[in-house]
Amino acid sequence: MDVDMIFKIAAIGIIVAVLNQLLIRSGREEQAMMTTLAGLIVVLSMLITQISGLFESIKSLFGL
């Protein structure tokens, strides 16, 4: 996992936090929750691909 991935996750977190605050202050709590969930799903999908690559490299390392 390189530093670029960490910056991408941090950028998504900042954008989601700003959108969340804007939507809450405008009285749209449901949309703020959906935005937060969408951001979480995007980050988890990014992490799942990285974890999959980690398991593949471990499998090839041990010859499984």
C-alpha positions in Angstrom: 0.0 0.0 0.0 1.6 3.2 -1.1 1.2 6.7 0.2 -1.1 7.6 -2.8 -3.8 5.3 -1.4 -3.7 7.0 2.0 -4.0 10.4 0.4 -7.0 9.2 -1.6 -8.7 7.9 1.5 -8.0 11.1 3.4 -9.4 13.2 0.5 -12.6 11.2 0.4 -12.9 11.6 4.2 -12.5 15.3 4.0 -15.0 15.7 1.1 -17.6 13.5 2.9 -17.2 15.4 6.1 -17.7 18.8 4.4 -20.7 17.5 2.5 -22.1 15.9 5.7 -21.9 19.2 7.6 -23.4 21.2 4.7 -26.3 18.8 4.4 -27.0 18.7 8.2 -27.0 22.5 8.4 -29.5 22.7 5.6 -31.8 20.3 7.3 -31.2 17.3 5.1 -30.1 14.7 7.7 -31.2 11.7 5.6 -29.1 12.8 2.6 -26.2 13.5 4.9 -26.4 9.9 6.2 -26.6 8.6 2.7 -23.5 10.6 1.7 -21.6 9.3 4.7 -22.6 5.7 3.8 -21.6 6.2 0.2 -18.2 7.5 1.2 -17.7 4.5 3.5 -18.6 2.1 0.8 -16.2 3.7 -1.7 -13.3 3.5 0.9 -14.1 -0.1 1.8 -14.1 -1.1 -1.8 -10.7 0.5 -2.3 -9.4 -1.4 0.8 -10.9 -4.7 -0.3 -8.9 -4.6 -3.5 -5.7 -3.9 -1.6 -6.4 -6.7 0.9 -7.1 -9.1 -1.9 -3.7 -8.2 -3.4 -2.1 -8.8 -0.1 -3.7 -12.3 0.2 -2.6 -13.2 -3.3 1.0 -12.2 -2.6 1.0 -14.2 0.7 -0.4 -17.2 -1.3 2.3 -17.0 -3.9 5.0 -16.5 -1.2 4.1 -19.7 0.6 3.2 -21.6 -2.6 -0.4 -22.3 -1.6 
